[in-house]
């Protein structure tokens, strides 16, 4: 490379860095959109709206929620993948879109690593192992014993969902005889579980937790390293004698790949600030979700480790989606 060409390249890089830095200093100067790959009204949607409102108050710009359900998160992910990497279009990345889908789908329309820049993990939802209130089971061990005499039915929110994977982990880890019954969501499951037409479920605490708390369902254990604030009397799976069943549905903010680092860092700071707001903390506690807030690097590490761990569970279960 000639001296002049080298100098020209260096000048170009310096100018590009200067432009990116200036853009970051002005960021944000217009509304930000968060693409949520779920229908409106669910706990993940409500929690994201709560955090988005506080970010909006802080930055002085609207933060708009754009619900784009479909394709196991692929519809929403593609919107953000194809967006300009300027920090104004973000994605609610989650355990499905950025960990499970890689093993669940034979062909994925996006690359969770190459097409996105992590910002921060914002919250997670633990699961509760719940049974009908008239079930003879009082512990997970009781379920294992009952399944030896008669196969039990376990419902899930769909193939590849956290509830499905936990049921498969329980089946393979304990040798239980359980039959998977997939539904399209917790709302469809609960009437059958309450009526005793199903034997058990691993469900997100925001969904079934209130029913357990009020005595309409029986909670046997939670799938977290610590007990739930909503269900303090329900032991963890490890406390119940079944270690290794920790799984929480996590959610975080991701931007399109190549979004400038100063913009990512500014977004990270704003979301973490919002997560610490007393109103957010109080409401999240009511929802039954766990507030997180970490660095882009830490969130990337969570995605990588969960992709490996849950990929093994998906492959062992034989679950596939098209």
N, C-alpha and C positions, 0 to 999 in steps of 0.2 A: 504494500500500500504506500502511495506517495505521501510526502509530508503534507502537501496541500489537501489531499483527500482525507488524511487522518485528522487534520485540523477542522475540515468541514464537518466530518462526522461528529467530532467532539463538540463543535458549536451547535449542531443539530440536537444532540443529546442534552446539552445544557439548556437550550431554549425549551425543549420539550419538558424538562424537569421544572423549569420556571413557570411554564404554562400550567402544568399540573398543580404546582404549589399555589399559584394564584387562584386556580379554580377551587382548590380545597379551602383557601381562606374565605372565599365568598360563599362556600357551601354551608347551609342550603339557602338558595335564593328563590325557591319555588316549592310547590307541594311535593311530598314524598309519597309513593304508593307501596304498600306491602301486599304482595300477592299471597293469599291464604288458600291452600289447596283443599279446603274443606267447605261444606255449606255453612251459611251463617247460622248462628244460634248455639252451636256447641261450645263446650267449655274452652277448647283451644282458641276458637274464634273470639269468645268473650274476653278471655285473658289477654289476647293480643290487642284487641281494641282498647282495653284498659291501659296497657303500657303505651300504646301508640298515642293516646290522648295526652299522657304526661310528657311524652317526647315533643308533641306538637306545642304544648304550652311553653316548653323550654326553648325551642328553636324559633318560635314565632312563625311557623309555617304549618299548614294542614298536613296531617299524616293520614292518608286515605287507605282503607281496607278494601281490597278487590278480591272477592271470593271466586276462585276458579277450581271447583272440584272436578274430579274425573281422572280416569287412568291411573289410579293409585298415586296421584300427585303429579303425574307426568304433564297434564294439561297446564297446570300452574307453573311447573318447573320450566317448561318450554317458553312461556311468556317472559320469564326473567332471564333465561339463557340468551334469548335473542334481543334483550333490551340493551340500550346504551350503557356502558359501564361507568356511570357518573354518580352513582349513589342515590339516584332518584327513583329507582325501581328495585325493590327488595323482595325476598322470598322467605316465607315461614318454613324453613327447612326442618325436617323432623325425622324421627326414627325410621319411618317408612320410606320417605323420599331419599334419605341420605345414608341408609344403612341396610335395610331389608331388601329394597327393590333390586339391588345389584345381583342378588342371588335368586330372587323370586321370579324376575322376568327374563326370558330367554334373550330378548332384545330390548334395551332401554333407550329411549329417545334422547337422553342427555347423559353426560358424565358428571356424577356428583362431585368429583374432585376437580377435573379440568375446567368445568363450566361455571364454577362458583367460587366466590371469595368469602370465607366465613367472617362474620362480624362478632356475634356473641350468642351463646346458649342462654335463653331467657328463663325457661321454666321446664319442669318435668312433672309427670303424673305417675305415681306408683300404682300397682295393681293390688287388689284384694282377692283372695280365694274365698268365694262365697257359695253358700248352699242354701236351699229352702229352709225356712225356720223350723220345719217339722222333720228335717233330715236327722237320722240317728247319729250322724257324724259330728263330733265335737272337735276333732283335730285332723290335720292332714293324714296322720297315720291311720285314723279311722276310715278315711276314704280308701286308702290302699287296701285295708282289710276287707271292706265292703266290696271292692271291685274283684276280689278273688272269688267271691261267691256269685256275683252277677255283674256283667259289664255295666259301667256307668256312662252316662252321656255328659259330655262337656261342650258347652256352647262357646262360640267365639264370634267376634265382630266381623269376621270374614277371613278368607284364606290369606295367610301371611301377616295377620294382625298380631299385636303383642299378646292378646289373649290366646290366639291360636298357638303361637310359639311356646308360651308358658305351659299350655296344656300338653303339647308334645314333649317338652322337657320333663314335665311331671310323669308322663307316661313312660318315657324311656328310662328316666332316672330311678323310678320306683318299681318298675315292672307292673304297673297297674293296668288293668283291663278297662280302658276308657275309649269311647267312640266319639269322634269329632262331629259336631253339628254346626256348620257355619251359618251365620245370619248376615244381615246387611248392616247391623249396628246394634248397640246396646238397647235402644228403645224397642226394638223388635224382640229382643231376648227376654227382657224383664218380665213381661206377663207370663211367659211359659215357666220361667224360673220361680216366680212367686207362687204359681199354681202347682209347683212340684212336678211339672212335666219334663224338667231337666234336672240333672243331679248336681251340677257344679259349673262354675264359671270363674275365670280369671278376668276381672274387669277393672278398668281404671277407677280409682277411688272417687273421683268427682262424679262418676256415673252411679255406682252401686253403694258407695260409702254412706250417703244419707239413709239408704234403706237398711244398711247394717246398723248404723248408729241408732235408728229408731226402732230396731227389733223386728223389722219385716223380713230381713234376711239374716242368716247367721254367718259372721265372718270368722274364718278359721286361721288365716295368716295373711300378712302383707309381704309383697315382693320387693322389699327395700332393706337397706342395711340398718335402718332404725324405724321405730314405730311411727305411725301417722298421727299428726296432731288431731285429725278428725276422729281417728279410731284408736285412742291410746290404750285400750284394753285388749286390742287384737295383737298377738305376738307376730314377730317377723317369721319368715319361713325358717331361718336359721335357729331362732329361739324354739321353734316347734320341732326341731330335730332334722330339718331338711336344708342344709346349707347349699349354696350354689344356684339358688333360684332368684337372684336379684335381677330385676328388669323393670325399668321405668320408661314410659313413653316421653321422650324429650323433644323440645321444640326450640328453635333458635332463628336468628336473623342471618341471612346470607345475601350477598350482592352478586351481580354478574362477575365473571372472571375478568381480571385486569382492571378492576376498579382501583383508582389510586390509593396508596397506603394512607396518606393523610385523611382522605375521606372515610376510609374504613375505620381509622382510629377515632375520628370525630363521632361517627355513628356509634362506635363501641362505647365511648364515654357517655353519650346521651342516653343510650338504652340502659346502661348500668345505673346511671343517675335516676332514671325513671323507676327502675326496679326497687330502689331504696326509698321511694316516696311512701310515707305512712299510709296513704289511701290505697296504694297498690299492695303493700304488705298485708293490710287488713283484708282486702277483698280476695287476694290470692289464698289466704288462709281459709276464708269461707268457701272458696272453690274446691279446696283440698289439693292444691298443687304446690310444688316446691319451687321457690325462687332460686335462680342460679346466678347468672351474670359472670362471665369469664372472659378471657382474652381471645382474640381470633385464633391464636396458636393453640390454646387449650381446647377450643371448640373443634378445631381441625383434628386434634388428637382423639377427642371423643368419637368423632365420625369414623376415623380410621379403625379404632379398636372395636367399636360396635359393629362395623361392617364385617370384620373378621369373625368375631364371636357369633353374631347372629347368622352369618352366612353358613356356618357349620350346622346350626340348628335347622335352618331352612332346608339344607341339603339332606340332613338326616331324616327330616319329616317327609321329604318327597313333594313338598308343596310347590306348585308352579302356577303362574298367571300369564295370560296373554295380553 
